[in-house]
Amino acid sequence: MPQQPACCFRRNNRTELMIEHHLPVQRTARYYTIGELTAETKNIWFCLHGFGQLAQYFGRKFTDLDDDQTLIVVPEGLSRSYTDGNYQRIGASWMTREDRDHEISDYVLYLNSLYDLIMDGYQPTRAGLHITVLGFSQGAATACRWLEDGHVHVDRLILWAGYLPHGVADLISPATLDTTETHYVYGRQDEYLLELKDINGYLNRLQTDVPTLKITAFDGTHRVEPEVLKMLLATPQTIP
């Protein structure tokens, strides 16, 4: 058995050893869809929520995308907790810094399985589909790590108000995005990004990592604005 992290504690004047173990288990994941997958489907969106959100509410941001040719898939993070002191509001998250490597592996496996499940229901060839992944806030880093795994190739990646402290390249190889239309969208009044000492330096770092990155700023806070998304999609984009 490989060496596992351990910690020591005292009991009855003796030093005892506590060893960490991990056990893979089957989980039941929840996801929502808007629209139907048919032979007429041309667009599939995977929309990843932020920290402390639930998929059923986050998905409402994308109802305007619904048409006869679009399927929206909104997966929910595997971990839930109460988000207020009265234990009334519940939110989900993709990971925390505690045991992070296993949490990342778990959600990548989950998202890959969900992608395969969705694609298994699509009869025409993959060439007829345009696939978008949108990650909001914590979902932005989640989206990058998912694509870095290599199981999924997408046509468009939208990183919305995500804070990537060490840049995009820390999460995904820029070469992976060479043929992917990639966006970074943020609100000028975003309460989290406003805490940065040098927002321009942060944006420049993202642009340096991904030279083809298209950065869009809007007047608003830390949230997905459907009207801004509409405007972004209405602007023709090309990959150099």
C-alpha positions in Angstrom: 0.0 0.0 0.0 1.5 3.4 -0.9 2.4 5.8 1.8 -0.6 7.9 2.9 -0.6 11.2 4.7 -0.6 10.8 8.4 -0.9 12.9 11.5 0.1 12.2 15.1 -1.9 12.8 18.3 -1.3 12.1 22.0 -3.4 9.6 24.0 -2.6 8.2 27.4 0.9 9.7 27.2 1.5 7.8 24.0 1.9 9.1 20.5 -0.6 7.6 18.1 -0.6 7.7 14.3 -3.7 8.6 12.3 -3.5 7.5 8.6 -5.5 9.0 5.8 -7.3 6.6 3.4 -9.6 7.1 0.3 -12.4 4.9 -0.8 -14.0 5.4 -4.3 -17.8 5.2 -4.0 -20.7 5.5 -6.4 -22.4 8.9 -6.3 -25.7 10.1 -7.6 -25.2 13.4 -9.4 -27.9 15.8 -10.4 -28.2 17.8 -13.6 -30.8 19.7 -15.5 -31.6 20.1 -19.2 -33.4 22.8 -21.1 -34.6 21.7 -24.5 -34.5 18.3 -26.1 -31.8 16.3 -28.0 -33.1 15.5 -31.5 -31.8 14.9 -34.9 -32.3 18.7 -35.5 -30.0 19.7 -32.6 -27.1 21.8 -33.7 -25.9 23.3 -30.4 -25.2 21.9 -27.0 -24.3 24.0 -24.0 -22.8 22.8 -20.8 -23.2 25.5 -18.2 -21.2 25.2 -14.9 -22.5 27.1 -11.9 -20.4 29.0 -9.3 -19.7 28.3 -5.7 -22.8 28.1 -3.5 -25.3 27.9 -6.3 -27.9 25.2 -7.4 -28.2 24.1 -10.9 -32.0 24.6 -11.1 -31.6 28.3 -10.4 -28.4 28.9 -12.4 -30.0 27.3 -15.4 -32.6 30.0 -15.6 -29.9 32.3 -16.9 -29.9 30.4 -20.2 -33.6 29.9 -21.0 -33.3 32.5 -23.8 -30.9 30.1 -25.6 -33.7 27.5 -25.9 -34.8 26.8 -29.4 -35.5 23.8 -31.5 -31.8 23.4 -32.3 -30.2 23.9 -28.9 -29.9 21.7 -25.8 -28.6 23.3 -22.5 -27.2 21.0 -19.9 -26.6 22.3 -16.4 -24.7 19.9 -14.1 -24.6 20.5 -10.3 -21.5 20.2 -8.2 -21.3 17.0 -6.1 -21.0 18.8 -2.7 -23.9 20.7 -1.1 -24.0 22.7 2.1 -26.1 25.3 3.8 -25.1 28.8 2.8 -26.7 30.9 5.6 -26.8 30.9 9.3 -30.5 29.9 9.5 -29.9 26.7 7.5 -32.5 27.6 4.9 -30.5 28.3 1.8 -28.5 25.5 0.1 -25.8 25.7 -2.5 -23.5 23.4 -4.3 -19.8 23.6 -5.0 -17.3 21.8 -7.2 -14.5 21.6 -4.7 -12.7 23.1 -1.8 -9.0 23.2 -1.0 -9.5 20.2 1.4 -8.5 17.0 -0.4 -8.6 19.0 -3.6 -7.0 16.5 -6.0 -9.5 13.9 -5.3 -12.4 16.3 -5.6 -11.1 17.5 -9.0 -10.7 13.9 -10.2 -14.2 13.2 -9.0 -15.9 16.1 -10.8 -13.9 15.5 -14.0 -15.0 11.9 -14.1 -18.6 13.0 -13.4 -18.6 15.6 -16.2 -17.0 13.1 -18.6 -19.7 10.6 -17.8 -22.4 13.2 -18.3 -20.9 14.3 -21.6 -20.9 10.6 -22.8 -24.5 10.1 -21.6 -25.7 13.2 -23.5 -23.7 12.3 -26.7 -24.9 8.7 -26.7 -28.4 10.1 -27.3 -27.3 12.0 -30.4 -27.6 10.0 -33.6 -25.9 12.2 -36.3 -22.1 12.6 -36.3 -20.3 14.9 -33.9 -19.3 17.0 -36.9 -22.8 18.4 -37.0 -22.7 19.8 -33.5 -21.4 23.0 -32.0 -20.5 22.5 -28.3 -20.1 25.4 -25.8 -18.9 25.1 -22.2 -19.6 28.1 -20.0 -18.2 28.3 -16.5 -19.2 31.0 -14.1 -17.1 32.0 -11.1 -15.8 28.7 -9.6 -17.2 27.0 -12.6 -14.6 28.7 -14.8 -11.7 26.9 -13.2 -13.8 23.7 -13.2 -14.4 24.1 -17.0 -10.7 24.6 -17.6 -9.7 21.5 -15.6 -12.4 19.5 -17.3 -11.2 20.3 -20.8 -7.6 19.8 -19.8 -8.4 16.2 -19.1 -8.7 15.7 -22.9 -11.9 13.6 -23.0 -14.0 16.4 -24.4 -13.3 18.8 -27.3 -15.5 21.9 -27.5 -15.9 24.6 -30.1 -16.4 27.5 -27.6 -15.3 28.1 -24.0 -16.8 31.0 -22.0 -15.1 31.9 -18.7 -17.5 34.2 -16.9 -16.2 36.1 -13.9 -13.8 33.4 -12.8 -10.8 34.3 -10.7 -7.8 32.3 -12.0 -5.0 33.6 -9.7 -2.2 31.9 -11.6 -3.6 32.5 -15.1 -5.3 30.2 -17.6 -2.1 28.2 -18.3 -2.1 27.0 -14.7 -5.3 25.1 -15.3 -5.2 24.2 -19.0 -2.6 24.1 -21.7 -3.1 27.1 -24.0 -2.4 24.7 -26.9 -5.6 22.9 -26.0 -7.5 26.1 -26.9 -5.8 26.7 -30.2 -8.9 25.7 -32.1 -11.4 26.8 -29.5 -13.2 30.2 -29.5 -12.4 31.4 -26.0 -13.9 34.2 -24.0 -13.5 35.9 -20.7 -16.5 38.0 -19.5 -16.6 40.1 -16.4 -18.6 42.9 -14.8 -16.9 46.2 -14.1 -18.6 46.3 -10.7 -17.8 42.7 -9.9 -17.3 42.8 -6.1 -14.7 40.0 -6.1 -12.6 41.2 -9.0 -12.7 44.7 -7.5 -10.7 43.4 -4.6 -7.7 42.8 -6.9 -5.0 45.4 -6.6 -4.3 45.3 -10.4 -7.2 44.2 -12.4 -5.5 45.2 -15.7 -2.5 43.2 -14.8 -4.8 40.2 -14.1 -6.5 40.6 -17.5 -3.2 41.0 -19.3 -2.0 37.7 -17.7 -5.1 35.9 -19.1 -4.5 37.5 -22.5 -0.8 36.5 -22.5 -1.7 32.9 -21.7 -4.3 32.7 -24.5 -3.5 35.3 -27.2 -6.8 34.6 -29.0 -8.8 35.2 -25.8 -11.7 37.7 -26.3 -12.3 39.8 -23.2 -15.7 41.3 -22.7 -16.5 43.8 -19.9 -20.0 44.9 -19.0 -21.6 47.2 -16.5 -22.7 44.8 -13.8 -21.7 42.8 -10.8 -20.7 39.1 -10.2 -23.4 37.4 -12.1 -24.3 36.1 -15.5 -26.3 38.7 -17.5 -28.5 37.0 -20.2 -28.5 40.2 -22.3 -24.7 40.4 -22.3 -24.6 36.8 -23.3 -27.0 37.5 -26.2 -24.8 40.4 -27.4 -21.7 38.2 -27.2 -23.3 35.5 -29.3 -24.6 38.0 -31.8 -21.1 39.2 -32.6 -19.4 37.0 -35.3 -16.2 35.4 -33.9 -13.3 33.8 -35.8 -10.2 31.9 -34.6 -7.0 33.3 -36.2 
